[in-house]
Amino acid sequence: MGGVLTSVWRWWSGDQLALCPNLGPEADVPDPTTGLTPRDKASIVATWDLVRPNLKQHGINFFMKLFEEEPDLQQRFASFRDKDLSELRTNKRMAAHATTVMTAIQACVDNLDDVETLVELLKTTGVNHEKRGIPKEDFELLAPVLIDFLGENLGNAWTPQAKAAWTQAMKVINAVITSQYKDD
């Protein structure tokens, strides 16, 4: 716990060397599959570590933002269709779905260094969402809202490096997920 707090403090206080203390000369060499550098991965993990302790509430808040910005997406969910957002905040199905989505993102974060597992997780997500009739374009709507949500909620921890890393990660995540959709 102390290591996490030290990292957060150093990051918050501007000590960028503490963010990636042992990355060495390879810190900015991109992974050939994901395009993420070790520095990117460290930024993603460090920012997600701030979300992780309150995953369910962050998930609910993220979905409230998503449905505010993209109201058509709310209509795709039978359980959420035509419900007031204030009602959804305390809806147990919303809490369950929000937790499921945030846990899936967490699994991606936890497997950034295991690209094969990461790709399999994302392929499964793509197959499952296509079976449910979820348009692949919905994933493109979700990514910028997630990035904005993180920026609004992570304060000084949300640096230009973190934003760039998450933007690249979401491009890869969406590309793998949507690659599992059969062309029309």
N, CA, C and O of each residue as an XYZ file, in Angstrom:
736
protein
N       0.827     -1.193      0.000
C       0.000      0.000      0.000
C       0.866      1.250      0.000
O       0.569      2.220     -0.698
N       1.946      1.224      0.791
C       2.825      2.382      0.859
C       3.449      2.708     -0.483
O       3.640      3.877     -0.817
N       3.773      1.660     -1.266
C       4.349      1.883     -2.581
C       3.380      2.589     -3.507
O       3.775      3.464     -4.278
N       2.118      2.215     -3.434
C       1.096      2.862     -4.253
C       0.947      4.319     -3.841
O       0.910      5.212     -4.688
N       0.862      4.553     -2.540
C       0.717      5.927     -2.059
C       1.927      6.774     -2.428
O       1.784      7.938     -2.804
N       3.112      6.195     -2.321
C       4.322      6.924     -2.701
C       4.285      7.269     -4.178
O       4.603      8.394     -4.562
N       3.900      6.314     -5.005
C       3.818      6.566     -6.446
C       2.809      7.651     -6.764
O       3.076      8.543     -7.569
N       1.645      7.572     -6.127
C       0.615      8.581     -6.361
C       1.111      9.953     -5.919
O       0.955     10.939     -6.640
N       1.708     10.010     -4.735
C       2.221     11.291     -4.242
C       3.262     11.864     -5.200
O       3.209     13.043     -5.552
N       4.198     11.034     -5.614
C       5.257     11.521     -6.503
C       4.668     11.987     -7.829
O       5.086     13.000     -8.389
N       3.687     11.225     -8.322
C       3.074     11.606     -9.580
C       2.302     12.909     -9.406
O       2.421     13.824    -10.221
N       1.519     12.985     -8.349
C       0.723     14.179     -8.085
C       1.616     15.398     -7.898
O       1.280     16.498     -8.338
N       2.748     15.200     -7.247
C       3.633     16.330     -6.963
C       4.538     16.676     -8.140
O       5.313     17.629     -8.065
N       4.446     15.912     -9.224
C       5.206     16.250    -10.415
C       6.522     15.525    -10.562
O       7.285     15.830    -11.479
N       6.815     14.582     -9.700
C       8.056     13.820     -9.791
C       7.863     12.717    -10.829
O       7.596     11.569    -10.476
N       8.000     13.068    -12.113
C       7.733     12.123    -13.192
C       8.708     10.948    -13.211
O       8.367      9.882    -13.722
N       9.898     11.117    -12.673
C      10.843     10.005    -12.641
C      10.316      8.860    -11.788
O      10.639      7.698    -12.034
N       9.512      9.183    -10.796
C       8.964      8.147     -9.917
C       7.920      7.306    -10.622
O       7.690      6.156    -10.245
N       7.276      7.870    -11.654
C       6.231      7.135    -12.348
C       6.787      5.887    -13.017
O       6.168      4.825    -12.953
N       7.911      5.996    -13.641
C       8.509      4.889    -14.378
C       9.940      4.687    -13.915
O      10.869      4.866    -14.703
N      10.143      4.317    -12.653
C      11.484      4.332    -12.094
C      12.448      3.321    -12.695
O      13.647      3.596    -12.737
N      11.989      2.173    -13.161
C      12.901      1.120    -13.597
C      12.698      0.734    -15.060
O      12.935     -0.417    -15.424
N      12.277      1.646    -15.886
C      11.985      1.296    -17.269
C      13.219      1.301    -18.154
O      13.244      0.625    -19.183
N      14.227      2.041    -17.774
C      15.475      2.039    -18.515
C      15.349      2.619    -19.909
O      14.404      3.348    -20.209
N      16.320      2.285    -20.766
C      16.372      2.879    -22.100
C      15.249      2.410    -23.025
O      15.024      3.011    -24.075
N      14.548      1.351    -22.646
C      13.469      0.818    -23.484
C      12.117      1.462    -23.181
O      11.099      1.039    -23.729
N      12.092      2.470    -22.324
C      10.833      3.063    -21.848
C       9.939      3.573    -22.967
O       8.717      3.605    -22.820
N      10.533      3.968    -24.076
C       9.743      4.552    -25.155
C       9.741      3.707    -26.427
O       9.434      4.206    -27.510
N      10.086      2.428    -26.292
C      10.057      1.515    -27.433
C       8.687      0.842    -27.474
O       8.322      0.126    -26.542
N       7.920      1.067    -28.554
C       6.564      0.514    -28.599
C       6.542     -0.997    -28.815
O       7.379     -1.561    -29.520
N       5.565     -1.623    -28.190
C       5.301     -3.042    -28.415
C       4.833     -3.192    -29.862
O       4.000     -2.409    -30.318
N       5.353     -4.183    -30.593
C       4.982     -4.312    -32.002
C       3.499     -4.637    -32.219
O       2.956     -4.332    -33.281
N       2.851     -5.237    -31.254
C       1.439     -5.593    -31.405
C       0.515     -4.467    -30.979
O      -0.432     -4.139    -31.694
N       0.776     -3.873    -29.829
C      -0.144     -2.876    -29.273
C       0.252     -1.437    -29.570
O      -0.589     -0.539    -29.538
N       1.526     -1.217    -29.859
C       2.004      0.148    -30.030
C       2.232      0.872    -28.715
O       2.620      2.040    -28.704
N       1.991      0.179    -27.602
C       2.179      0.781    -26.279
C       3.622      0.602    -25.826
O       4.195     -0.480    -25.955
N       4.193      1.657    -25.303
C       5.543      1.594    -24.758
C       5.474      1.181    -23.290
O       4.405      1.249    -22.684
N       6.589      0.758    -22.711
C       6.588      0.509    -21.267
C       6.130      1.735    -20.465
O       5.465      1.595    -19.439
N       6.486      2.922    -20.933
C       6.044      4.146    -20.252
C       4.517      4.282    -20.346
O       3.859      4.650    -19.372
N       3.961      3.980    -21.531
C       2.502      4.011    -21.692
C       1.833      3.037    -20.729
O       0.877      3.380    -20.034
N       2.355      1.824    -20.706
C       1.768      0.797    -19.835
C       1.828      1.222    -18.372
O       0.870      1.029    -17.623
N       2.955      1.800    -17.972
C       3.083      2.263    -16.584
C       2.069      3.366    -16.284
O       1.504      3.409    -15.192
N       1.839      4.249    -17.242
C       0.846      5.316    -17.059
C      -0.559      4.747    -16.936
O      -1.347      5.189    -16.099
N      -0.866      3.769    -17.769
C      -2.191      3.144    -17.725
C      -2.402      2.446    -16.391
O      -3.443      2.611    -15.756
N      -1.421      1.672    -15.970
C      -1.541      0.950    -14.694
C      -1.661      1.935    -13.533
O      -2.504      1.761    -12.654
N      -0.826      2.960    -13.530
C      -0.846      3.925    -12.418
C      -2.185      4.653    -12.335
O      -2.706      4.867    -11.240
N      -2.740      5.032    -13.477
C      -4.027      5.728    -13.439
C      -5.150      4.768    -13.077
O      -6.058      5.131    -12.329
N      -5.097      3.550    -13.597
C      -6.145      2.581    -13.255
C      -6.084      2.212    -11.776
O      -7.117      1.930    -11.168
N      -4.914      2.211    -11.204
C      -4.801      1.921     -9.768
C      -5.570      2.929     -8.918
O      -5.915      2.638     -7.773
N      -5.838      4.097     -9.466
C      -6.656      5.087     -8.762
C      -8.152      4.798     -8.922
O      -8.959      5.199     -8.083
N      -8.513      4.111     -9.987
C      -9.908      3.728    -10.244
C     -10.254      2.446     -9.492
O     -11.350      2.309     -8.950
N      -9.323      1.527     -9.467
C      -9.513      0.167     -8.952
C     -10.203      0.089     -7.586
O     -11.097     -0.742     -7.428
N      -9.841      0.904     -6.595
C     -10.448      0.743     -5.267
C     -11.957      1.024     -5.217
O     -12.642      0.558     -4.307
N     -12.469      1.775     -6.179
C     -13.886      2.129     -6.169
C     -14.507      1.806     -7.526
O     -15.204      2.627     -8.123
N     -14.238      0.601     -7.993
C     -14.581      0.184     -9.346
C     -16.065      0.323     -9.657
O     -16.428      0.871    -10.698
N     -16.922     -0.163     -8.773
C     -18.361     -0.132     -9.044
C     -18.857      1.305     -9.190
O     -19.561      1.616    -10.151
N     -18.505      2.178     -8.259
C     -18.996      3.558     -8.333
C     -18.439      4.286     -9.550
O     -19.156      5.043    -10.204
N     -17.162      4.059     -9.858
C     -16.607      4.660    -11.075
C     -17.350      4.136    -12.299
O     -17.614      4.890    -13.235
N     -17.688      2.853    -12.297
C     -18.429      2.277    -13.416
C     -19.795      2.915    -13.584
O     -20.193      3.258    -14.697
N     -20.508      3.073    -12.492
C     -21.826      3.720    -12.549
C     -21.680      5.152    -13.064
O     -22.428      5.578    -13.944
N     -20.733      5.879    -12.522
C     -20.525      7.268    -12.950
C     -20.128      7.346    -14.421
O     -20.554      8.253    -15.136
N     -19.314      6.395    -14.868
C     -18.939      6.352    -16.279
C     -20.172      6.139    -17.152
O     -20.349      6.830    -18.155
N     -21.025      5.186    -16.776
C     -22.218      4.937    -17.585
C     -23.178      6.125    -17.564
O     -23.846      6.387    -18.564
N     -23.259      6.837    -16.464
C     -24.097      8.041    -16.432
C     -23.568      9.053    -17.448
O     -24.344      9.663    -18.183
N     -22.266      9.227    -17.485
C     -21.651     10.146    -18.454
C     -21.877      9.644    -19.880
O     -22.212     10.425    -20.770
N     -21.693      8.347    -20.093
C     -21.890      7.766    -21.422
C     -23.317      7.994    -21.900
O     -23.531      8.409    -23.039
N     -24.290      7.726    -21.043
C     -25.689      7.887    -21.433
C     -26.080      9.354    -21.582
O     -26.965      9.673    -22.376
N     -25.444     10.244    -20.843
C     -25.689     11.682    -21.019
C     -25.172     12.141    -22.378
O     -25.834     12.908    -23.078
N     -23.981     11.665    -22.746
C     -23.359     12.106    -23.994
C     -23.860     11.342    -25.213
O     -23.880     11.878    -26.321
N     -24.258     10.109    -25.013
C     -24.729      9.254    -26.108
C     -26.053      8.601    -25.699
O     -26.085      7.399    -25.432
N     -27.147      9.375    -25.646
C     -28.415      8.832    -25.142
C     -28.943      7.643    -25.947
O     -29.673      6.812    -25.407
N     -28.588      7.552    -27.221
C     -29.040      6.401    -28.012
C     -28.479      5.091    -27.471
O     -29.112      4.043    -27.604
N     -27.303      5.141    -26.867
C     -26.724      3.917    -26.306
C     -27.565      3.387    -25.152
O     -27.690      2.174    -24.984
N     -28.133      4.269    -24.367
C     -28.985      3.836    -23.256
C     -30.173      3.036    -23.782
O     -30.622      2.087    -23.140
N     -30.674      3.420    -24.939
C     -31.851      2.752    -25.494
C     -31.546      1.329    -25.975
O     -32.467      0.538    -26.181
N     -30.282      1.001    -26.151
C     -29.913     -0.359    -26.575
C     -30.068     -1.376    -25.444
O     -30.126     -2.580    -25.695
N     -30.135     -0.898    -24.212
C     -30.256     -1.776    -23.050
C     -31.719     -1.847    -22.629
O     -32.285     -0.852    -22.176
N     -32.330     -3.011    -22.775
C     -33.745     -3.158    -22.405
C     -33.987     -2.748    -20.955
O     -35.005     -2.128    -20.650
N     -33.079     -3.082    -20.077
C     -33.253     -2.775    -18.648
C     -33.098     -1.288    -18.328
O     -33.539     -0.833    -17.273
N     -32.480     -0.538    -19.226
C     -32.201      0.873    -18.954
C     -33.018      1.816    -19.835
O     -33.050      3.026    -19.608
N     -33.674      1.246    -20.840
C     -34.402      2.032    -21.833
C     -35.440      2.940    -21.172
O     -36.221      2.507    -20.324
N     -35.427      4.194    -21.579
C     -36.415      5.193    -21.149
C     -36.429      5.458    -19.649
O     -37.393      6.022    -19.132
N     -35.386      5.065    -18.951
C     -35.313      5.351    -17.506
C     -34.540      6.643    -17.296
O     -33.611      6.967    -18.037
N     -34.943      7.358    -16.282
C     -34.246      8.576    -15.897
C     -32.869      8.205    -15.347
O     -32.723      7.205    -14.643
N     -31.873      9.007    -15.670
C     -30.516      8.712    -15.205
C     -30.424      8.695    -13.684
O     -29.652      7.920    -13.119
N     -31.198      9.534    -13.024
C     -31.160      9.529    -11.553
C     -31.659      8.193    -11.002
O     -31.188      7.732     -9.963
N     -32.600      7.582    -11.691
C     -33.084      6.256    -11.291
C     -32.018      5.185    -11.555
O     -31.844      4.256    -10.767
N     -31.318      5.335    -12.669
C     -30.287      4.348    -13.012
C     -29.117      4.362    -12.034
O     -28.472      3.333    -11.830
N     -28.839      5.499    -11.434
C     -27.725      5.590    -10.476
C     -27.845      4.574     -9.351
O     -26.835      4.104     -8.828
N     -29.072      4.233     -8.975
C     -29.285      3.294     -7.864
C     -29.838      1.954     -8.337
O     -30.206      1.109     -7.521
N     -29.896      1.761     -9.639
C     -30.421      0.531    -10.224
C     -29.380     -0.587    -10.085
O     -28.227     -0.416    -10.482
N     -29.786     -1.724     -9.525
C     -28.846     -2.835     -9.285
C     -28.346     -3.450    -10.588
O     -27.201     -3.898    -10.656
N     -29.182     -3.479    -11.618
C     -28.703     -3.995    -12.910
C     -27.636     -3.074    -13.496
O     -26.668     -3.526    -14.107
N     -27.834     -1.779    -13.296
C     -26.818     -0.821    -13.748
C     -25.518     -1.052    -12.990
O     -24.440     -1.077    -13.585
N     -25.622     -1.219    -11.682
C     -24.424     -1.457    -10.870
C     -23.711     -2.722    -11.332
O     -22.484     -2.756    -11.417
N     -24.488     -3.762    -11.629
C     -23.892     -5.028    -12.072
C     -23.217     -4.865    -13.432
O     -22.089     -5.319    -13.625
N     -23.908     -4.217    -14.376
C     -23.320     -4.051    -15.704
C     -22.097     -3.137    -15.657
O     -21.078     -3.413    -16.290
N     -22.209     -2.056    -14.908
C     -21.080     -1.128    -14.782
C     -19.868     -1.832    -14.185
O     -18.739     -1.624    -14.629
N     -20.108     -2.662    -13.181
C     -19.010     -3.411    -12.559
C     -18.412     -4.400    -13.544
O     -17.194     -4.570    -13.591
N     -19.260     -5.056    -14.332
C     -18.775     -6.009    -15.334
C     -17.875     -5.317    -16.358
O     -16.808     -5.827    -16.698
N     -18.304     -4.167    -16.842
C     -17.515     -3.438    -17.842
C     -16.194     -2.960    -17.245
O     -15.141     -3.099    -17.867
N     -16.251     -2.407    -16.056
C     -15.019     -1.924    -15.423
C     -14.072     -3.086    -15.104
O     -12.853     -2.935    -15.187
N     -14.623     -4.223    -14.746
C     -13.795     -5.404    -14.495
C     -13.142     -5.876    -15.794
O     -12.001     -6.338    -15.783
N     -13.859     -5.763    -16.910
C     -13.281     -6.127    -18.207
C     -12.133     -5.179    -18.569
O     -11.100     -5.616    -19.074
N     -12.318     -3.894    -18.311
C     -11.231     -2.935    -18.558
C     -10.056     -3.251    -17.639
O      -8.899     -3.203    -18.055
N     -10.362     -3.571    -16.401
C      -9.309     -3.930    -15.447
C      -8.535     -5.157    -15.929
O      -7.314     -5.214    -15.780
N      -9.229     -6.135    -16.503
C      -8.552     -7.323    -17.035
C      -7.603     -6.933    -18.170
O      -6.527     -7.514    -18.311
N      -8.002     -5.959    -18.968
C      -7.106     -5.466    -20.024
C      -5.867     -4.824    -19.409
O      -4.742     -5.102    -19.826
N      -6.078     -3.977    -18.429
C      -4.952     -3.315    -17.756
C      -4.029     -4.355    -17.131
O      -2.806     -4.257    -17.238
N      -4.619     -5.346    -16.484
C      -3.826     -6.368    -15.800
C      -3.060     -7.272    -16.761
O      -2.141     -7.977    -16.344
N      -3.428     -7.259    -18.042
C      -2.772     -8.126    -19.020
C      -2.015     -7.350    -20.097
O      -1.759     -7.883    -21.176
N      -1.661     -6.121    -19.818
C      -0.915     -5.334    -20.798
C       0.413     -5.982    -21.173
O       0.890     -5.813    -22.295
N       1.008     -6.717    -20.249
C       2.282     -7.380    -20.534
C       2.109     -8.811    -21.028
O       3.096     -9.499    -21.290
N       0.880     -9.261    -21.155
C       0.578    -10.592    -21.688
C      -0.356    -10.397    -22.879
O      -1.565    -10.607    -22.787
N       0.237     -9.993    -23.996
C      -0.537     -9.571    -25.160
C      -1.434    -10.687    -25.683
O      -2.555    -10.420    -26.116
N      -0.960    -11.935    -25.649
C      -1.794    -13.023    -26.163
C      -3.079    -13.178    -25.356
O      -4.155    -13.363    -25.924
N      -2.965    -13.103    -24.037
C      -4.160    -13.182    -23.192
C      -5.041    -11.965    -23.416
O      -6.262    -12.089    -23.510
N      -4.437    -10.801    -23.500
C      -5.190     -9.572    -23.750
C      -5.998     -9.694    -25.040
O      -7.183     -9.364    -25.068
N      -5.363    -10.162    -26.095
C      -6.050    -10.306    -27.380
C      -7.208    -11.301    -27.265
O      -8.285    -11.056    -27.809
N      -7.004    -12.407    -26.573
C      -8.092    -13.383    -26.408
C      -9.260    -12.801    -25.625
O     -10.416    -13.041    -25.972
N      -8.973    -12.039    -24.574
C     -10.044    -11.377    -23.820
C     -10.856    -10.459    -24.732
O     -12.086    -10.462    -24.692
N     -10.168     -9.687    -25.542
C     -10.838     -8.729    -26.414
C     -11.603     -9.416    -27.539
O     -12.694     -8.979    -27.905
N     -11.038    -10.486    -28.087
C     -11.755    -11.241    -29.118
C     -13.063    -11.798    -28.560
O     -14.102    -11.739    -29.217
N     -13.004    -12.333    -27.357
C     -14.212    -12.868    -26.718
C     -15.253    -11.768    -26.540
O     -16.442    -11.987    -26.771
N     -14.807    -10.594    -26.132
C     -15.726     -9.459    -25.989
C     -16.382     -9.133    -27.329
O     -17.588     -8.897    -27.390
N     -15.596     -9.120    -28.391
C     -16.142     -8.836    -29.717
C     -17.168     -9.860    -30.158
O     -18.244     -9.500    -30.634
N     -16.842    -11.131    -30.003
C     -17.767    -12.204    -30.387
C     -19.067    -12.092    -29.593
O     -20.157    -12.164    -30.161
N     -18.945    -11.917    -28.285
C     -20.137    -11.842    -27.429
C     -21.011    -10.635    -27.763
O     -22.237    -10.742    -27.772
N     -20.396     -9.503    -28.035
C     -21.186     -8.313    -28.337
C     -21.828     -8.402    -29.723
O     -22.943     -7.919    -29.921
N     -21.139     -9.011    -30.672
C     -21.764     -9.181    -31.984
C     -22.974    -10.104    -31.876
O     -24.008     -9.841    -32.490
N     -22.854    -11.182    -31.101
C     -23.986    -12.104    -30.913
C     -25.200    -11.393    -30.329
O     -26.339    -11.751    -30.631
N     -24.960    -10.389    -29.495
C     -26.060     -9.640    -28.878
C     -26.591     -8.535    -29.785
O     -27.528     -7.824    -29.421
N     -25.995     -8.391    -30.958
C     -26.468     -7.379    -31.902
C     -25.993     -5.969    -31.607
O     -26.589     -4.998    -32.073
N     -24.923     -5.850    -30.835
C     -24.378     -4.525    -30.502
C     -23.523     -4.062    -31.683
O     -22.554     -4.734    -32.036
N     -23.859     -2.946    -32.288
C     -23.062     -2.471    -33.424
C     -21.621     -2.164    -33.013
O     -21.366     -1.630    -31.933
N     -20.696     -2.508    -33.890
C     -19.294     -2.266    -33.550
C     -18.995     -0.780    -33.415
O     -18.038     -0.400    -32.739
N     -19.794      0.056    -34.044
C     -19.594      1.499    -33.939
C     -19.781      2.001    -32.507
O     -19.249      3.049    -32.139
N     -20.535      1.256    -31.706
C     -20.743      1.660    -30.311
C     -19.427      1.721    -29.538
O     -19.272      2.533    -28.626
N     -18.489      0.863    -29.906
C     -17.198      0.874    -29.213
C     -16.440      2.168    -29.496
O     -15.709      2.667    -28.640
N     -16.620      2.707    -30.703
C     -15.973      3.976    -31.041
C     -16.584      5.131    -30.249
O     -15.905      6.121    -29.976
N     -17.847      5.012    -29.881
C     -18.497      6.044    -29.064
C     -18.031      5.971    -27.615
O     -17.913      6.993    -26.940
N     -17.769      4.765    -27.148
C     -17.397      4.544    -25.755
C     -16.001      5.089    -25.429
O     -15.798      5.679    -24.367
N     -15.055      4.893    -26.327
C     -13.648      5.224    -26.044
C     -13.430      6.686    -25.644
O     -12.821      6.928    -24.602
N     -13.897      7.671    -26.419
C     -13.628      9.057    -26.014
C     -14.323      9.446    -24.709
O     -13.821     10.278    -23.954
N     -15.482      8.837    -24.452
C     -16.179      9.135    -23.200
C     -15.374      8.581    -22.025
O     -15.256      9.234    -20.988
N     -14.821      7.378    -22.185
C     -13.994      6.808    -21.118
C     -12.770      7.685    -20.859
O     -12.422      7.948    -19.708
N     -12.132      8.128    -21.913
C     -10.939      8.964    -21.761
C     -11.294     10.287    -21.083
O     -10.569     10.747    -20.201
N     -12.399     10.893    -21.489
C     -12.844     12.128    -20.817
C     -13.185     11.861    -19.358
O     -12.841     12.651    -18.479
N     -13.862     10.745    -19.104
C     -14.246     10.388    -17.737
C     -13.005     10.254    -16.848
O     -12.965     10.789    -15.740
N     -12.005      9.543    -17.341
C     -10.776      9.386    -16.560
C     -10.134     10.746    -16.299
O      -9.695     11.030    -15.184
N     -10.084     11.579    -17.326
C      -9.499     12.904    -17.166
C     -10.223     13.753    -16.133
O      -9.595     14.501    -15.384
N     -11.538     13.635    -16.096
C     -12.335     14.416    -15.143
C     -12.207     13.901    -13.715
O     -12.442     14.647    -12.764
N     -11.838     12.639    -13.556
C     -11.861     12.024    -12.231
C     -10.498     11.751    -11.615
O     -10.416     11.391    -10.441
N      -9.433     11.913    -12.379
C      -8.117     11.554    -11.856
C      -7.247     12.753    -11.503
O      -6.091     12.585    -11.115
N      -7.777     13.935    -11.629
C      -7.052     15.125    -11.198
C      -5.664     15.229    -11.802
O      -5.482     15.035    -13.003
N      -4.685     15.537    -10.958
C      -3.304     15.730    -11.413
C      -2.661     14.457    -11.938
O      -1.638     14.520    -12.620
N      -3.235     13.315    -11.635
C      -2.692     12.055    -12.152
C      -2.941     11.920    -13.653
O      -2.274     11.140    -14.333
N      -3.906     12.686    -14.163
C      -4.225     12.626    -15.587
C      -3.312     13.594    -16.329
O      -3.620     14.777    -16.473
N      -2.198     13.074    -16.790
C      -1.188     13.865    -17.489
C      -1.363     13.695    -18.995
O      -2.098     12.809    -19.430
N      -0.707     14.521    -19.792
C      -0.735     14.304    -21.241
C      -0.233     12.898    -21.611
O      -0.745     12.283    -22.546
N       0.759     12.399    -20.882
C       1.266     11.043    -21.114
C       0.170     10.013    -20.860
O      -0.005      9.090    -21.656
N      -0.564     10.159    -19.768
C      -1.637      9.214    -19.445
C      -2.724      9.260    -20.510
O      -3.216      8.217    -20.940
N      -3.098     10.450    -20.933
C      -4.141     10.579    -21.959
C      -3.695      9.931    -23.267
O      -4.466      9.209    -23.899
N      -2.464     10.184    -23.670
C      -1.949      9.588    -24.907
C      -1.904      8.067    -24.799
O      -2.238      7.361    -25.751
N      -1.492      7.568    -23.642
C      -1.412      6.116    -23.440
C      -2.794      5.477    -23.508
O      -2.979      4.463    -24.181
N      -3.758      6.061    -22.818
C      -5.123      5.520    -22.845
C      -5.737      5.627    -24.240
O      -6.476      4.737    -24.662
N      -5.440      6.698    -24.950
C      -5.961      6.855    -26.310
C      -5.438      5.743    -27.205
O      -6.201      5.144    -27.963
N      -4.138      5.461    -27.123
C      -3.555      4.371    -27.903
C      -4.141      3.031    -27.474
O      -4.480      2.203    -28.319
N      -4.261      2.816    -26.182
C      -4.813      1.549    -25.684
C      -6.231      1.340    -26.193
O      -6.582      0.233    -26.603
N      -7.048      2.381    -26.174
C      -8.431      2.236    -26.628
C      -8.503      1.972    -28.127
O      -9.406      1.271    -28.583
N      -7.569      2.519    -28.902
C      -7.519      2.212    -30.338
C      -7.280      0.723    -30.543
O      -7.944      0.081    -31.357
N      -6.325      0.186    -29.796
C      -6.000     -1.237    -29.912
C      -7.171     -2.085    -29.429
O      -7.566     -3.042    -30.094
N      -7.722     -1.734    -28.279
C      -8.852     -2.480    -27.720
C      -9.996     -2.520    -28.726
O     -10.538     -3.590    -29.006
N     -10.364     -1.373    -29.268
C     -11.468     -1.327    -30.225
C     -11.150     -2.088    -31.504
O     -12.022     -2.758    -32.057
N      -9.919     -1.995    -31.978
C      -9.541     -2.701    -33.206
C      -9.670     -4.207    -33.035
O     -10.177     -4.890    -33.925
N      -9.220     -4.729    -31.905
C      -9.304     -6.176    -31.689
C     -10.758     -6.597    -31.496
O     -11.196     -7.589    -32.079
N     -11.501     -5.863    -30.693
C     -12.913     -6.209    -30.471
C     -13.672     -6.214    -31.793
O     -14.362     -7.184    -32.107
N     -13.553     -5.145    -32.567
C     -14.346     -5.040    -33.795
C     -13.840     -5.963    -34.901
O     -14.563     -6.218    -35.864
N     -12.621     -6.467    -34.781
C     -12.115     -7.428    -35.774
C     -12.886     -8.743    -35.725
O     -12.825     -9.536    -36.664
N     -13.598     -8.972    -34.650
C     -14.350    -10.216    -34.496
C     -15.746    -10.138    -35.111
O     -16.454    -11.143    -35.169
N     -16.136     -8.971    -35.562
C     -17.434     -8.813    -36.209
C     -17.336     -9.307    -37.645
O     -16.363     -9.034    -38.348
N     -18.353    -10.032    -38.062
C     -18.411    -10.470    -39.454
C     -18.861     -9.277    -40.288
O     -19.750     -8.526    -39.887
N     -18.239     -9.112    -41.445
C     -18.644     -8.002    -42.317
C     -20.051     -8.242    -42.827
O     -20.468     -9.372    -43.081
N     -20.775     -7.122    -42.968
C     -22.174     -7.215    -43.430
C     -22.259     -7.697    -44.851
O     -23.356     -7.831    -45.393
